[in-house]
Each structure stands twice: as C-alpha cells, then as structure tokens.
Amino acid sequence: MAEGWVETYRGSVFRWEVDSNDHLTVAYYFSRFADAGLGVLEAIGLGPSTMRRERRACVTVDCYVRYHRELRAGDIMHATSGVIEATGDGLLMGHKLVNSETGALCTTVEQRVVHVELDGRRPVPLDTTARHAAEARRVAWDGPPRERRPLPRGVEGLREAARDTVKPWETDVFGQSALSFFIHRFSAANSQALAAFGMTPGYMREERRGFSTFEFQLALPGRLGPGDPVLVKSGLLHVGSSSLRLFHAMVNARSGELCATLDQLGVHFDQDARRPTPLPDALREKAKAILVPTS
C-alpha cells in the first residue's frame, strides 16, 4: 500500500450490531468511519489531544458512502485511510473498509471535515504544520464518482418519520451527536417511510424481504447536543424495479435549525438469496403515488 495510507481501524462485527437483514447495521458502519477519521487526524497532529489543548477541532460536514459488499455477524474487518485533498480550512479524507478474511472491499467513504473553533464553530485555517502533515498522507483515491441528484424543493412535502431527544451518551469527542446516532435516527425514519407504501416490518418478516442500502450522501450543516429535541422528515424520491431513493431531513425541533440531511439509495432485498429482487406491483404503485417532487 502507498506510503500515505494508514490503518485506522481493525475489528469485527458483533452479533448485536446486525439488522433485520442479518448484516452490519449502517449506524455501526459509521462508528467505524468515526474511528477511521480520528485515526487520520491523530496521524497528522489534529487529534483529540490537540483539540483539548487548542479548543479547535476538525468536525465532519459531509460523507459520501458506497456499500459494495455486505458484512455479517462474526466477519472481521479493517480500515485504511488517507487524505484525498487539503483545503484552506479542512480536509477530504478517504476510507476503505475491507473484509480482513477475504480481502474484499466492502465500503468506501469520502469524509469532509472543517477545522473550527469549538466555541462558536467558526472555521479556522489549517496552519502550515498541519497542512504539510496532511500532504504527507495524500493518497490516490479511486472510489466511485459521486453523482449529484435533484433534491426536494423543501421539507414541506416530507412526512414526519422520527422524533426523539439526544441522550448524553450519544455524543462524540466534540460534544455533539455522534455520526452513528445521526444514522440510527435516519434508519428509524427510513422504516417509517417504507411502511407508508406497504413495505412494513410485517410484510418484510412474512415475505423474507428487506431494504438494503448501497449509497449514502450525508450532509451535516448544523449540530445537535444532549437534550436537543430531534425531528426527522422523510420522503420517497424515486422508485425503480427494485431500487428506491429516499431523502431525510433532520431538524432541531426546538429551534427549527436544519442539522442534517441524508440522500439514501437502496434496494428491495431478498433475505434468502442475498440479492435485490423486484418490488411487487402493488407496492410499486403505492410508492409512486407518494413520490416527492424534486427541483
């Protein structure tokens, strides 16, 4: 592996981390991505110790994730990471999650972070030392290209799909809601959105079907902390033979601030064959009837 790459995670899939499709829950992927991101920052001198000393940190504002192969209970895995580019006040990091047994690439992640003051979150330029250290970790990134797709015209046409409160144990080293807990809430909202056209938990249990995600485009324009009330609104943007595209918007229910959005692509999944399978005609027609317009 090229000199810029560094191993940032090594572990396994625990039984309690798998979902109803019997593979690693997407939120727990994000726990690994968070570890990988901190591993890169530590390697270039921008880790938690620097954060505590200088009251500055690199916070995630965007992630582009492609799930190439599933990981199941007991599988072993590791992540290698590097810097794709360094900008004036941030970094674009790349992570590859690999099945350690087979060597198969399971997931690619592009994680964009911005260097900010922790008090007030004002962006701060990286100093010369940090930029040089980041350049030393530059890698030739060969992940899949990101497609920019039309988005909903606003949140008005989206349905309320999740509502709760941020718990104190859900925060990360920066004192805000951890990446994995954003995704846990989006996953709950996704289940509600699917049920709106008949892809209910009962249907999936009886028919041995599921929803399997293969792409996330996550944006984090705001932040959430302990005690903040959370509301997620969701909508279906596209329905194909087996594929579905959903969009989720998370707001602070007290202030109305938009804190996160997730553009999610997945497929109607045969849990026995472990592959996509066409939606039944009745479900497809119900799904088309509730599609949300895009701009």
C-alpha positions, 0 to 999 in steps of 0.5 A: 500500500502507498506510503500515505495510507494508514490503518485506522481501524481493525475489528469485527462485527458483533452479533448485536450490531446486525439488522433485520437483514442479518448484516452490519447495521449502517449506524455501526458502519459509521462508528467505524468511519468515526474511528477511521477519521480520528485515526487520520487526524491523530496521524497528522497532529489534529487529534483529540489531544490537540483539540483539548489543548487548542479548543479547535477541532476538525468536525465532519460536514459531509460523507459520501458512502458506497456499500459494495459488499455486505458484512455479517455477524462474526466477519472481521474487518479493517480500515485504511485511510488517507487524505484525498485533498487539503483545503484552506480550512479542512480536509477530504479524507478517504476510507476503505473498509475491507473484509480482513478474511477475504480481502474484499472491499466492502465500503468506501467513504469520502469524509469532509471535515472543517477545522473550527473553533469549538466555541462558536464553530467558526472555521479556522485555517489549517496552519502550515504544520498541519497542512504539510502533515496532511500532504504527507498522507495524500493518497490516490483515491479511486472510489466511485464518482459521486453523482449529484441528484435533484433534491426536494424543493423543501421539507414541506412535502416530507412526512414526519418519520422520527422524533426523539431527544439526544441522550448524553451518551450519544455524543462524540469527542466534540460534544455533539451527536455522534455520526452513528446516532445521526444514522440510527435516527435516519434508519428509524425514519427510513422504516417509517417511510417504507411502511407508508407504501406497504413495505412494513416490518410485517410484510418484510418478516412474512415475505423474507424481504428487506431494504438494503442500502448501497449509497449514502450522501450525508450532509451535516450543516448544523449540530445537535447536543444532549437534550436537543429535541430531534425531528426527522422528515422523510420522503420517497424520491424515486422508485425503480424495479427494485431500487428506491431513493429516499431523502431525510431531513433532520431538524432541531425541533426546538429551534427549527435549525436544519442539522442534517440531511441524508440522500439514501439509495437502496434496494428491495432485498431478498433475505434468502438469496442475498440479492435485490429482487423486484418490488411487487406491483402493488407496492410499486404503485403505492410508492409512486403515488407518494413520490416527492417532487424534486427541483 
